Amino acid sequence: MEQTKNIQTGEKPGILIAFEGIDGSGKSTQIGMLKERMRQKGICCYTTMEPTDAPIGSLIHQIMTGRVKADPRVIAALFAADRLDHLLNEVDGMVYKINKGINVITDRYYFSSYAYHSGDVDMDWVIKANEQSRNILKPAVHIFIDIDPDEAMERISKNRYHKELFEKKSRLIKVRENYLAAFEKLKKEEKVIIVDGSRDPQVIGDEIWEKIKNEFGGAEWQQ
């Protein structure tokens, strides 16, 4: 996690931008590009991710890499708990940052739980389990980088020394379907921008920047 230099006054709350996508979709690249654009504009931002590196998140990482075994229902509940801590931690929680006028970009938020955990647990249960997080802080926008699972698996095989629990083609196909189902289910309640992730990263980054600054950015974003 990294915070850029605070050039803003902090008089108004920041906004939350959540990036979503199946593994290998290119979220990390696009988050880095967006952060750099914001830094160049003098816009204060903080980047973070889920699961976190806090105690609950660390346990999740152990489960995802196979070092600890857990039932899918336990995993879904742990993600919900880690998310609440991610929001409410008094030292570096997202709510604290946003109230200080810092814009937050997170790599994954509650739509990830809807997509990844509803393969094993009913989606309505997962949505309900994350209701507190959604009520505490809803993103200004969810950016979904859409990519074919075959391409995602090719990227994963090139860039990872080991695969995590969900990084199987059949699983990624289902996760993508769950993402789209969740977006449809909540289309009247959430702002989602779907971006074609198969193109050149710079082209994708340009599209994301234009859409975000036109819909959510203040005057400083337009400079």
N, C-alpha and C positions, 0 to 999 in steps of 0.2 A: 504494500500500500504506500502511496506517495502523495504528498500534498504540495501543490505549487505555491509560489509566493503570493501572499494575499495583497492584491492591489486594490480590491474593492473596499468600500467603507464598512461593509457588513451590516448596513442599516436595514436591509430587507432580507428575508429568508432566501436561502438558495433553493435550487430545484434538484430533484432526483431523476437521473436518467438510468434506466436499467437495460442492459444488453442481454439478449437471450439467443439461444441457438443450440443445436445439437453439438456434441463434441467434434472438434475439427472444423467448425464453421468459420473461424477467423475472428472471433470476438476480441481476443486479446490484442490483435493487430489494430482493429478499428478503435478500440478504447484508447490505445496509445496515440493514434492519429488524432482523435478528437481532443484528448487532453492537451496535445501539443498545439493544436489550433486555438484552443481556449487560452493557453498560456501566452501565445503570441498576441492575443487580443487584450491581455491584461485581465482576463476573467478568472477569478479564483475557483479552483476545482480540486477535488480530492477523489482519488480512485481507490476502489476497494473490491472485494470479491467474496463469494460464498461457495463452499463453506469457508468460514473464517479460520484464522490461526489461533483463536481463543480455545479454552479447554474443550468445549463441546465440539467445535469445529475440528480440533485435532483428533478427537475420537472418530469423527466421521471420516477423516482422511485415512485413518488406520483401517476402517471398515472397507472403504473404497479400494484400497490397495490389497485387501485380502489378509491383512495381519490380524484382524479381529472379525469374528463372525457375528451377524445380527439378523434378526427377522426383518423382512421388508417393512412391517408396521413400525418396528422400533426405529429403523432408518428414517422413515418419513417423519416420525415424531421428533427425532434428533435434529433434523434439518429445520423444523418449525421452531424448536427451542433455540438453536444457533442463530436463527434469523432474528428472533426477539432480542437476544443479547447484542447482535449486530446493530440493531436499532437503538437500544436503550442504554448501552454501556456509557457510563458517565465520563470516561476518558476519551474515547474516540468513536463513540456511537454515531450512526448516521443522523439521528435526530439532533444531537448536539451540534454536529457540523453544520447542518442546514439552518438551525436557529442562529448560528453565528454568521450567516450570510455566505456560506461556502456551498458551491454547487457540487453535488456528489454523483459520480459515475460508478455504478456497481456492475461487476461481471456476475450476473445471475441474481434473481430475486424470486418472488413467490411463483411466477409462471414456470420456473424450472421445476419446482416441486410438483405443480400440477401435471407437467409433462412427463417427468421421470418416474414419479412414484405411483401415478395412476395406472401403470402397467401391472402393479401388484396389489394396489389398494384402490377402492372406489374413489373416483375423482371428486365427488361431492364431499367425501370425508376429508380429503386432502385440502380442498378449498376451505372447509370449515376449520380445520386445524391451523390454517394460516390466516384466519379471519382477523385476529388481533393485529398482526403485522400490517395487513391491508388497511385496517382502520387507523392505525397509528401513522402510517406514511405510504401514500399511494404515489407512484412515480408520475412525473409530468408526462412521460412517454416511455413505452417499452420498445426498444429497437430489436426486432427479430431478424437475424441474418440467416436467410433460408438457403440451404445447400443440399444437394443430393447425397444421401447416405453413402453411396459408393465413393464419391469424391472425398467425403469426410473420412472414411476409413483409409483411403490412400494417404491423406495428409497425416492421420494419426500414426500409421505404420512408418512413415518417414521421420516423424518428429518426436516419437515417444519411445523410450526404452522398455516400457511396460504398459500394458493396458489396464485401465481401471474397470470397476464392476460393470458399468453401463456401456463400455466401449466395444460392443459387438454389433455387426451390421443389422441383424434382425432386431436387436434392441433399439438401435438408432432409428430404424424405419418406424417402429412403434412410437418412439418418443416424438418424432416429427409429427406423426398423425395426432398424437395427444396435444402437442402445442397448438396445432390448427384447430382442433376441437375446442380447446380451452379459449382460444381467441374468439371463436364463434359464440361460445357460451356466454362470454363476458363482453361482447362487442359494444354493448350499450353503457358499460361501466368503466371501461379501460381504453386508453389511447395507445394503439399499437401501430407501429410502422414496420411493414415487412419489406426487406431489402434483399435483392438477388445477390447471394454471396459467391456465385460462381465467376464473377468478373474480376478484373484487375483491382487490387486493393485500393489504389488511388481513386479509381472511379467510384467504388463503393463509398470511400471516405468523403468524397466530394458530395455525393448524394445525401449522405447522412447529415453532413454539416449544413447544407442548404435547407433541408427539411426541419432540422432542429432550430436553426437560427430564425427561420421565417415564422415558425409557430410558437416558439417558447422564449426566444432570446430577447433581451432588452436592447436599448440603444447601443450599448457597448459591443453587442454581438454583431451589429450591422456595420461597424466601421470597416 
